[in-house]
Amino acid sequence: MISYAKLQKNYADQYIARKGSRIIAHARTYPQLVKKIAEKHIDRTKLIFGFVPPKSTICIYAFSFSS
């Protein structure tokens, strides 16, 4: 399992690509991340991509349910 605190410590303000709990690559921009993945010849469809906000960021989530 990936600790969110460790992600922010190591990858704050960066895009990450992970497979399971392992970080495969990281970069400041999404295009740079995709380029790194391509250079490693890794199948992008097997990865989970995300952005790690800086520690000082407040995230607000909104949910909408309809029946």
Helices and strands as residue ranges (DSSP letters): H 4-11, E 14-19, E 22-27, H 30-39, G 44-46, E 48-52
